[in-house]
Amino acid sequence: MKVVIRPIDSSGSEKEMVTIQCYKVTEQVKNIVRFIRTSETVLAGYHDEQITQLPLPDIFYAEAVDDHLFAYTREKVYELKYRLYEFEELGRYERFFRCSKSTVINLMQVNSVYPIFNGRFSAKMFNGEEIIISRQYVPALKECLFGGEI
């Protein structure tokens, strides 16, 4: 698939937009559209008694601890007022992936993935953190990242 990017004048005379030219609207095209639409999703993140607009793509991973959900960005940790399964559904087309019972990672923020002991994998994030992928989720991760070919 060919990708063309055409810069526009920042004066506001033209609006930013994405055009998809295709022979047929396939599931892949629908997924691209969902990805683009959800990339503008903004959540309310709570940090130090302040509420911050938190763009979904800025979240590296989310972790449920007790009855709280925390979102980790490059520099800060925010509390979200969601359940983990609700957050997972929000990020489904944004390439978020459930990697354990308590953690969902943003695959777009993963630098590398490698096997560790007992059938588990480790994901090294672009912010330097390492997240363990439970062996129960490894087959789905392989399918998601590599089409199952590793």
NUDRENLO-891331 format. One record per atom (N, C-alpha, C): residue number from 1; residue in one letter; atom name; x, y, z. Coordinates in nm, 4 decimals, decimal comma. Example, Ala and Ser with C-alpha at 12.3 -4.5 7.8 and 13.67 -1.06 7.14 Angstrom:
 num residu atome       px       py       pz
   1      a     N   1,3190  -0,5690   0,7800
   1      a    CA   1,2300  -0,4500   0,7800
   1      a     C   1,3200  -0,3300   0,7800
   2      s     N   1,2850  -0,2250   0,7080
   2      s    CA   1,3670  -0,1060   0,7140
   2      s     C   1,2900   0,0030   0,7870
***
This chain:
 num residu atome       px       py       pz
   1      m     N   0,0843  -0,1164   0,0000
   1      m    CA   0,0000   0,0000   0,0000
   1      m     C   0,0894   0,1235   0,0000
   2      k     N   0,0645   0,2117  -0,0909
   2      k    CA   0,1415   0,3345  -0,1027
   2      k     C   0,0876   0,4381  -0,0042
   3      v     N   0,1775   0,5124   0,0595
   3      v    CA   0,1385   0,6177   0,1529
   3      v     C   0,1925   0,7495   0,1010
   4      v     N   0,1058   0,8491   0,0924
   4      v    CA   0,1443   0,9817   0,0457
   4      v     C   0,1091   1,0821   0,1543
   5      i     N   0,2056   1,1660   0,1893
   5      i    CA   0,1815   1,2720   0,2867
   5      i     C   0,2042   1,4043   0,2153
   6      r     N   0,1045   1,4912   0,2232
   6      r    CA   0,1133   1,6210   0,1578
   6      r     C   0,0968   1,7294   0,2633
   7      p     N   0,2052   1,8002   0,2971
   7      p    CA   0,1936   1,9088   0,3962
   7      p     C   0,0983   2,0178   0,3455
   8      i     N   0,0256   2,0785   0,4380
   8      i    CA  -0,0643   2,1884   0,4030
   8      i     C  -0,0219   2,3133   0,4774
   9      d     N  -0,0735   2,4252   0,4337
   9      d    CA  -0,0435   2,5542   0,4945
   9      d     C  -0,1036   2,5594   0,6340
  10      s     N  -0,0285   2,6047   0,7313
  10      s    CA  -0,0757   2,6091   0,8693
  10      s     C  -0,1656   2,7292   0,8984
  11      s     N  -0,1988   2,8080   0,7964
  11      s    CA  -0,2831   2,9260   0,8173
  11      s     C  -0,4270   2,8895   0,8510
  12      g     N  -0,4633   2,7638   0,8264
  12      g    CA  -0,5999   2,7218   0,8571
  12      g     C  -0,6927   2,7264   0,7378
  13      s     N  -0,6404   2,7622   0,6221
  13      s    CA  -0,7270   2,7669   0,5043
  13      s     C  -0,7667   2,6259   0,4587
  14      e     N  -0,6841   2,5272   0,4919
  14      e    CA  -0,7176   2,3877   0,4627
  14      e     C  -0,7233   2,3118   0,5947
  15      k     N  -0,8129   2,2144   0,6016
  15      k    CA  -0,8229   2,1305   0,7212
  15      k     C  -0,7433   2,0032   0,6999
  16      e     N  -0,6856   1,9529   0,8101
  16      e    CA  -0,6162   1,8252   0,8027
  16      e     C  -0,7176   1,7158   0,7751
  17      m     N  -0,6779   1,6194   0,6905
  17      m    CA  -0,7667   1,5081   0,6600
  17      m     C  -0,6861   1,3904   0,6081
  18      v     N  -0,7467   1,2751   0,6146
  18      v    CA  -0,6873   1,1534   0,5620
  18      v     C  -0,7799   1,1020   0,4535
  19      t     N  -0,7235   1,0691   0,3377
  19      t    CA  -0,8001   1,0114   0,2278
  19      t     C  -0,7470   0,8715   0,2021
  20      i     N  -0,8371   0,7762   0,1934
  20      i    CA  -0,7979   0,6389   0,1628
  20      i     C  -0,8583   0,6020   0,0282
  21      q     N  -0,7733   0,5651  -0,0651
  21      q    CA  -0,8204   0,5181  -0,1952
  21      q     C  -0,8010   0,3672  -0,1992
  22      c     N  -0,9081   0,2945  -0,2237
  22      c    CA  -0,8975   0,1496  -0,2233
  22      c     C  -0,9963   0,0895  -0,3235
  23      y     N  -0,9651  -0,0307  -0,3692
  23      y    CA  -1,0544  -0,1018  -0,4603
  23      y     C  -1,1771  -0,1521  -0,3869
  24      k     N  -1,1568  -0,1901  -0,2610
  24      k    CA  -1,2629  -0,2493  -0,1821
  24      k     C  -1,2399  -0,2143  -0,0355
  25      v     N  -1,3474  -0,1886   0,0384
  25      v    CA  -1,3350  -0,1589   0,1804
  25      v     C  -1,3225  -0,2919   0,2543
  26      t     N  -1,1974  -0,3278   0,2828
  26      t    CA  -1,1674  -0,4541   0,3503
  26      t     C  -1,1609  -0,4317   0,5008
  27      e     N  -1,1424  -0,5400   0,5736
  27      e    CA  -1,1275  -0,5296   0,7189
  27      e     C  -1,0030  -0,4479   0,7536
  28      q     N  -0,8978  -0,4616   0,6731
  28      q    CA  -0,7760  -0,3839   0,6969
  28      q     C  -0,8037  -0,2345   0,6823
  29      v     N  -0,8789  -0,1963   0,5824
  29      v    CA  -0,9136  -0,0552   0,5628
  29      v     C  -0,9994  -0,0066   0,6793
  30      k     N  -1,0951  -0,0866   0,7229
  30      k    CA  -1,1782  -0,0494   0,8374
  30      k     C  -1,0939  -0,0311   0,9627
  31      n     N  -0,9946  -0,1175   0,9828
  31      n    CA  -0,9055  -0,1053   1,0986
  31      n     C  -0,8232   0,0231   1,0928
  32      i     N  -0,7787   0,0606   0,9738
  32      i    CA  -0,7035   0,1857   0,9573
  32      i     C  -0,7921   0,3044   0,9943
  33      v     N  -0,9154   0,3025   0,9489
  33      v    CA  -1,0091   0,4106   0,9806
  33      v     C  -1,0331   0,4167   1,1315
  34      r     N  -1,0558   0,3023   1,1946
  34      r    CA  -1,0760   0,3001   1,3407
  34      r     C  -0,9536   0,3545   1,4128
  35      f     N  -0,8354   0,3152   1,3662
  35      f    CA  -0,7110   0,3623   1,4276
  35      f     C  -0,7018   0,5146   1,4197
  36      i     N  -0,7303   0,5696   1,3044
  36      i    CA  -0,7219   0,7147   1,2864
  36      i     C  -0,8224   0,7851   1,3764
  37      r     N  -0,9439   0,7346   1,3805
  37      r    CA  -1,0478   0,7980   1,4630
  37      r     C  -1,0155   0,7908   1,6116
  38      t     N  -0,9629   0,6780   1,6581
  38      t    CA  -0,9347   0,6661   1,8011
  38      t     C  -0,8059   0,7362   1,8405
  39      s     N  -0,7210   0,7715   1,7455
  39      s    CA  -0,5961   0,8400   1,7802
  39      s     C  -0,6227   0,9784   1,8377
  40      e     N  -0,7423   1,0284   1,8189
  40      e    CA  -0,7789   1,1584   1,8748
  40      e     C  -0,8482   1,1452   2,0093
  41      t     N  -0,8612   1,0220   2,0607
  41      t    CA  -0,9269   0,9982   2,1888
  41      t     C  -0,8441   1,0576   2,3022
  42      v     N  -0,9099   1,1333   2,3867
  42      v    CA  -0,8448   1,1967   2,5016
  42      v     C  -0,9179   1,1514   2,6276
  43      l     N  -0,8426   1,1091   2,7272
  43      l    CA  -0,8983   1,0644   2,8542
  43      l     C  -0,8655   1,1650   2,9627
  44      a     N  -0,9412   1,1614   3,0700
  44      a    CA  -0,9113   1,2440   3,1866
  44      a     C  -0,8157   1,1660   3,2757
  45      g     N  -0,6958   1,2203   3,2945
  45      g    CA  -0,5962   1,1591   3,3815
  45      g     C  -0,5804   1,2416   3,5080
  46      y     N  -0,5763   1,1745   3,6210
  46      y    CA  -0,5667   1,2425   3,7501
  46      y     C  -0,4254   1,2260   3,8052
  47      h     N  -0,3619   1,3416   3,8361
  47      h    CA  -0,2252   1,3408   3,8882
  47      h     C  -0,2098   1,4600   3,9829
  48      d     N  -0,1664   1,4332   4,1064
  48      d    CA  -0,1455   1,5399   4,2052
  48      d     C  -0,2657   1,6341   4,2159
  49      e     N  -0,3842   1,5773   4,2304
  49      e    CA  -0,5082   1,6530   4,2464
  49      e     C  -0,5410   1,7415   4,1275
  50      q     N  -0,4806   1,7147   4,0124
  50      q    CA  -0,5122   1,7873   3,8901
  50      q     C  -0,5683   1,6888   3,7882
  51      i     N  -0,6575   1,7396   3,7054
  51      i    CA  -0,7108   1,6602   3,5960
  51      i     C  -0,6431   1,7073   3,4681
  52      t     N  -0,5864   1,6124   3,3945
  52      t    CA  -0,5110   1,6430   3,2737
  52      t     C  -0,5734   1,5728   3,1543
  53      q     N  -0,5748   1,6394   3,0402
  53      q    CA  -0,6172   1,5745   2,9166
  53      q     C  -0,5046   1,4830   2,8725
  54      l     N  -0,5360   1,3559   2,8600
  54      l    CA  -0,4357   1,2545   2,8321
  54      l     C  -0,4683   1,1855   2,6994
  55      p     N  -0,3963   1,2188   2,5918
  55      p    CA  -0,4220   1,1521   2,4638
  55      p     C  -0,3914   1,0022   2,4737
  56      l     N  -0,4804   0,9203   2,4245
  56      l    CA  -0,4651   0,7754   2,4333
  56      l     C  -0,3314   0,7265   2,3762
  57      p     N  -0,2842   0,7776   2,2616
  57      p    CA  -0,1552   0,7292   2,2090
  57      p     C  -0,0348   0,7601   2,2974
  58      d     N  -0,0474   0,8545   2,3913
  58      d    CA   0,0639   0,8896   2,4804
  58      d     C   0,0820   0,7883   2,5933
  59      i     N  -0,0147   0,7004   2,6115
  59      i    CA  -0,0082   0,6028   2,7195
  59      i     C   0,0764   0,4835   2,6756
  60      f     N   0,1791   0,4518   2,7536
  60      f    CA   0,2652   0,3375   2,7244
  60      f     C   0,1980   0,2079   2,7692
  61      y     N   0,1415   0,2104   2,8885
  61      y    CA   0,0664   0,0953   2,9381
  61      y     C  -0,0233   0,1384   3,0524
  62      a     N  -0,1226   0,0536   3,0806
  62      a    CA  -0,2137   0,0771   3,1920
  62      a     C  -0,2113  -0,0457   3,2810
  63      e     N  -0,2154  -0,0216   3,4116
  63      e    CA  -0,2059  -0,1308   3,5074
  63      e     C  -0,3121  -0,1142   3,6156
  64      a     N  -0,3829  -0,2230   3,6415
  64      a    CA  -0,4818  -0,2237   3,7491
  64      a     C  -0,4137  -0,2673   3,8785
  65      v     N  -0,4279  -0,1853   3,9811
  65      v    CA  -0,3728  -0,2155   4,1132
  65      v     C  -0,4857  -0,1940   4,2131
  66      d     N  -0,5212  -0,3024   4,2841
  66      d    CA  -0,6374  -0,3004   4,3729
  66      d     C  -0,7591  -0,2578   4,2901
  67      d     N  -0,8276  -0,1528   4,3294
  67      d    CA  -0,9445  -0,1073   4,2534
  67      d     C  -0,9154   0,0201   4,1742
  68      h     N  -0,7898   0,0421   4,1401
  68      h    CA  -0,7510   0,1633   4,0685
  68      h     C  -0,6813   0,1253   3,9383
  69      l     N  -0,6944   0,2121   3,8377
  69      l    CA  -0,6265   0,1922   3,7104
  69      l     C  -0,5290   0,3070   3,6900
  70      f     N  -0,4030   0,2723   3,6637
  70      f    CA  -0,2990   0,3722   3,6434
  70      f     C  -0,2482   0,3654   3,5001
  71      a     N  -0,2331   0,4828   3,4392
  71      a    CA  -0,1803   0,4944   3,3033
  71      a     C  -0,0400   0,5528   3,3125
  72      y     N   0,0542   0,4868   3,2466
  72      y    CA   0,1940   0,5278   3,2498
  72      y     C   0,2304   0,5919   3,1164
  73      t     N   0,2785   0,7160   3,1224
  73      t    CA   0,3254   0,7860   3,0029
  73      t     C   0,4777   0,7922   3,0103
  74      r     N   0,5385   0,8658   2,9211
  74      r    CA   0,6852   0,8746   2,9197
  74      r     C   0,7389   0,9263   3,0529
  75      e     N   0,6688   1,0225   3,1129
  75      e    CA   0,7243   1,0869   3,2323
  75      e     C   0,6383   1,0774   3,3571
  76      k     N   0,5084   1,0528   3,3440
  76      k    CA   0,4204   1,0584   3,4606
  76      k     C   0,3292   0,9375   3,4680
  77      v     N   0,2688   0,9229   3,5840
  77      v    CA   0,1683   0,8197   3,6075
  77      v     C   0,0378   0,8906   3,6421
  78      y     N  -0,0696   0,8522   3,5761
  78      y    CA  -0,2002   0,9111   3,5982
  78      y     C  -0,2978   0,8035   3,6442
  79      e     N  -0,3920   0,8429   3,7253
  79      e    CA  -0,5002   0,7512   3,7588
  79      e     C  -0,6141   0,7774   3,6618
  80      l     N  -0,6746   0,6695   3,6135
  80      l    CA  -0,7891   0,6794   3,5235
  80      l     C  -0,9122   0,6271   3,5953
  81      k     N  -1,0258   0,6814   3,5633
  81      k    CA  -1,1514   0,6384   3,6248
  81      k     C  -1,2213   0,5355   3,5348
  82      y     N  -1,1495   0,4311   3,5002
  82      y    CA  -1,2017   0,3212   3,4190
  82      y     C  -1,1647   0,1902   3,4862
  83      r     N  -1,2316   0,0852   3,4477
  83      r    CA  -1,1902  -0,0505   3,4788
  83      r     C  -1,0941  -0,0923   3,3683
  84      l     N  -1,0109  -0,1908   3,3948
  84      l    CA  -0,9131  -0,2335   3,2955
  84      l     C  -0,9805  -0,2805   3,1669
  85      y     N  -1,0888  -0,3554   3,1776
  85      y    CA  -1,1563  -0,4040   3,0568
  85      y     C  -1,2163  -0,2883   2,9761
  86      e     N  -1,2608  -0,1812   3,0432
  86      e    CA  -1,3133  -0,0642   2,9716
  86      e     C  -1,2008   0,0069   2,8969
  87      f     N  -1,0869   0,0200   2,9639
  87      f    CA  -0,9710   0,0824   2,8990
  87      f     C  -0,9251  -0,0015   2,7804
  88      e     N  -0,9215  -0,1316   2,7986
  88      e    CA  -0,8809  -0,2218   2,6910
  88      e     C  -0,9708  -0,2040   2,5689
  89      e     N  -1,0988  -0,1905   2,5898
  89      e    CA  -1,1928  -0,1713   2,4791
  89      e     C  -1,1708  -0,0361   2,4113
  90      l     N  -1,1432   0,0693   2,4899
  90      l    CA  -1,1145   0,2011   2,4331
  90      l     C  -0,9935   0,1964   2,3396
  91      g     N  -0,8919   0,1208   2,3794
  91      g    CA  -0,7671   0,1166   2,3032
  91      g     C  -0,7574   0,0036   2,2030
  92      r     N  -0,8661  -0,0682   2,1823
  92      r    CA  -0,8616  -0,1867   2,0967
  92      r     C  -0,8077  -0,1574   1,9569
  93      y     N  -0,8510  -0,0483   1,8953
  93      y    CA  -0,8044  -0,0173   1,7603
  93      y     C  -0,6831   0,0736   1,7603
  94      e     N  -0,6384   0,1088   1,8770
  94      e    CA  -0,5206   0,1942   1,8912
  94      e     C  -0,3971   0,1085   1,9164
  95      r     N  -0,4105  -0,0225   1,8982
  95      r    CA  -0,3027  -0,1193   1,9145
  95      r     C  -0,2628  -0,1377   2,0615
  96      f     N  -0,3605  -0,1358   2,1492
  96      f    CA  -0,3366  -0,1743   2,2877
  96      f     C  -0,3627  -0,3238   2,2993
  97      f     N  -0,2862  -0,3894   2,3865
  97      f    CA  -0,2897  -0,5344   2,3939
  97      f     C  -0,2865  -0,5789   2,5398
  98      r     N  -0,3797  -0,6665   2,5777
  98      r    CA  -0,3810  -0,7227   2,7129
  98      r     C  -0,2656  -0,8204   2,7226
  99      c     N  -0,1716  -0,7958   2,8150
  99      c    CA  -0,0535  -0,8820   2,8264
  99      c     C  -0,0485  -0,9597   2,9579
 100      s     N  -0,1407  -0,9294   3,0493
 100      s    CA  -0,1525  -1,0051   3,1743
 100      s     C  -0,2898  -0,9741   3,2330
 101      k     N  -0,3195  -1,0372   3,3447
 101      k    CA  -0,4496  -1,0129   3,4069
 101      k     C  -0,4674  -0,8673   3,4480
 102      s     N  -0,3578  -0,7988   3,4735
 102      s    CA  -0,3686  -0,6632   3,5270
 102      s     C  -0,3076  -0,5544   3,4389
 103      t     N  -0,2577  -0,5896   3,3187
 103      t    CA  -0,1849  -0,4907   3,2390
 103      t     C  -0,2249  -0,4943   3,0916
 104      v     N  -0,2373  -0,3753   3,0336
 104      v    CA  -0,2610  -0,3568   2,8906
 104      v     C  -0,1488  -0,2672   2,8401
 105      i     N  -0,0797  -0,3091   2,7327
 105      i    CA   0,0304  -0,2280   2,6798
 105      i     C  -0,0057  -0,1690   2,5437
 106      n     N   0,0574  -0,0579   2,5127
 106      n    CA   0,0425   0,0086   2,3838
 106      n     C   0,1506  -0,0470   2,2912
 107      l     N   0,1119  -0,1278   2,1949
 107      l    CA   0,2097  -0,1906   2,1056
 107      l     C   0,2871  -0,0882   2,0224
 108      m     N   0,2325   0,0308   2,0053
 108      m    CA   0,3028   0,1351   1,9303
 108      m     C   0,4169   0,1960   2,0128
 109      q     N   0,4218   0,1651   2,1423
 109      q    CA   0,5276   0,2154   2,2302
 109      q     C   0,6267   0,1059   2,2688
 110      v     N   0,6186  -0,0097   2,2034
 110      v    CA   0,7091  -0,1209   2,2329
 110      v     C   0,8310  -0,1111   2,1427
 111      n     N   0,9489  -0,1105   2,2037
 111      n    CA   1,0741  -0,1053   2,1289
 111      n     C   1,1161  -0,2445   2,0837
 112      s     N   1,1059  -0,3441   2,1736
 112      s    CA   1,1455  -0,4810   2,1391
 112      s     C   1,0723  -0,5796   2,2286
 113      v     N   1,0653  -0,7035   2,1814
 113      v    CA   1,0019  -0,8120   2,2554
 113      v     C   1,0964  -0,9308   2,2496
 114      y     N   1,1138  -0,9977   2,3640
 114      y    CA   1,2018  -1,1143   2,3634
 114      y     C   1,1547  -1,2159   2,4665
 115      p     N   1,1831  -1,3439   2,4409
 115      p    CA   1,1405  -1,4478   2,5347
 115      p     C   1,2261  -1,4463   2,6609
 116      i     N   1,1595  -1,4779   2,7720
 116      i    CA   1,2315  -1,4965   2,8978
 116      i     C   1,1954  -1,6356   2,9480
 117      f     N   1,2063  -1,6620   3,0730
 117      f    CA   1,1851  -1,7968   3,1256
 117      f     C   1,0369  -1,8325   3,1391
 118      n     N   1,0100  -1,9629   3,1490
 118      n    CA   0,8759  -2,0183   3,1712
 118      n     C   0,7730  -1,9801   3,0650
 119      g     N   0,8158  -1,9618   2,9395
 119      g    CA   0,7229  -1,9335   2,8313
 119      g     C   0,6721  -1,7908   2,8265
 120      r     N   0,7239  -1,7062   2,9137
 120      r    CA   0,6818  -1,5660   2,9135
 120      r     C   0,7719  -1,4841   2,8213
 121      f     N   0,7243  -1,3650   2,7863
 121      f    CA   0,8018  -1,2708   2,7068
 121      f     C   0,8179  -1,1425   2,7874
 122      s     N   0,9127  -1,0613   2,7466
 122      s    CA   0,9296  -0,9288   2,8050
 122      s     C   0,9219  -0,8270   2,6919
 123      a     N   0,8503  -0,7193   2,7166
 123      a    CA   0,8405  -0,6100   2,6189
 123      a     C   0,9170  -0,4905   2,6738
 124      k     N   1,0170  -0,4473   2,5997
 124      k    CA   1,0933  -0,3281   2,6376
 124      k     C   1,0262  -0,2086   2,5710
 125      m     N   0,9795  -0,1162   2,6534
 125      m    CA   0,9073   0,0002   2,6039
 125      m     C   1,0055   0,1107   2,5644
 126      f     N   0,9591   0,2068   2,4842
 126      f    CA   1,0440   0,3177   2,4427
 126      f     C   1,0844   0,4070   2,5600
 127      n     N   1,0131   0,3986   2,6719
 127      n    CA   1,0522   0,4780   2,7889
 127      n     C   1,1498   0,4018   2,8789
 128      g     N   1,1943   0,2817   2,8341
 128      g    CA   1,2940   0,2049   2,9070
 128      g     C   1,2370   0,1005   3,0013
 129      e     N   1,1094   0,1072   3,0311
 129      e    CA   1,0499   0,0088   3,1213
 129      e     C   1,0323  -0,1247   3,0507
 130      e     N   1,0323  -0,2307   3,1303
 130      e    CA   1,0090  -0,3643   3,0768
 130      e     C   0,8809  -0,4193   3,1366
 131      i     N   0,7964  -0,4722   3,0509
 131      i    CA   0,6675  -0,5266   3,0915
 131      i     C   0,6686  -0,6756   3,0604
 132      i     N   0,6258  -0,7558   3,1561
 132      i    CA   0,6202  -0,9007   3,1374
 132      i     C   0,4893  -0,9381   3,0688
 133      i     N   0,5003  -1,0199   2,9634
 133      i    CA   0,3829  -1,0738   2,8952
 133      i     C   0,3625  -1,2159   2,9472
 134      s     N   0,2494  -1,2393   3,0132
 134      s    CA   0,2194  -1,3719   3,0683
 134      s     C   0,2123  -1,4741   2,9559
 135      r     N   0,2520  -1,5966   2,9857
 135      r    CA   0,2568  -1,6994   2,8808
 135      r     C   0,1194  -1,7251   2,8204
 136      q     N   0,0138  -1,7005   2,8958
 136      q    CA  -0,1225  -1,7162   2,8441
 136      q     C  -0,1484  -1,6215   2,7268
 137      y     N  -0,0830  -1,5044   2,7250
 137      y    CA  -0,1064  -1,4027   2,6232
 137      y     C  -0,0012  -1,4040   2,5116
 138      v     N   0,1037  -1,4839   2,5254
 138      v    CA   0,2115  -1,4872   2,4255
 138      v     C   0,1621  -1,5272   2,2865
 139      p     N   0,0798  -1,6331   2,2710
 139      p    CA   0,0335  -1,6673   2,1358
 139      p     C  -0,0428  -1,5534   2,0679
 140      a     N  -0,1276  -1,4826   2,1425
 140      a    CA  -0,2014  -1,3700   2,0854
 140      a     C  -0,1063  -1,2558   2,0486
 141      l     N  -0,0027  -1,2353   2,1285
 141      l    CA   0,0961  -1,1324   2,0972
 141      l     C   0,1708  -1,1658   1,9684
 142      k     N   0,2127  -1,2904   1,9550
 142      k    CA   0,2821  -1,3328   1,8329
 142      k     C   0,1937  -1,3119   1,7110
 143      e     N   0,0679  -1,3471   1,7237
 143      e    CA  -0,0262  -1,3302   1,6131
 143      e     C  -0,0444  -1,1831   1,5792
 144      c     N  -0,0569  -1,1020   1,6821
 144      c    CA  -0,0787  -0,9591   1,6639
 144      c     C   0,0417  -0,8897   1,5994
 145      l     N   0,1610  -0,9228   1,6468
 145      l    CA   0,2813  -0,8562   1,5969
 145      l     C   0,3380  -0,9164   1,4694
 146      f     N   0,3367  -1,0492   1,4616
 146      f    CA   0,4119  -1,1145   1,3554
 146      f     C   0,3280  -1,2089   1,2700
 147      g     N   0,1973  -1,2099   1,2898
 147      g    CA   0,1144  -1,3047   1,2180
 147      g     C   0,1419  -1,4473   1,2628
 148      g     N   0,1942  -1,4621   1,3854
 148      g    CA   0,2213  -1,5946   1,4423
 148      g     C   0,3490  -1,6584   1,3951
 149      e     N   0,4341  -1,5858   1,3246
 149      e    CA   0,5515  -1,6469   1,2613
 149      e     C   0,6802  -1,6342   1,3408
 150      i     N   0,6777  -1,6544   1,4714
 150      i    CA   0,8054  -1,6619   1,5444
 150      i     C   0,8003  -1,7790   1,6377
***
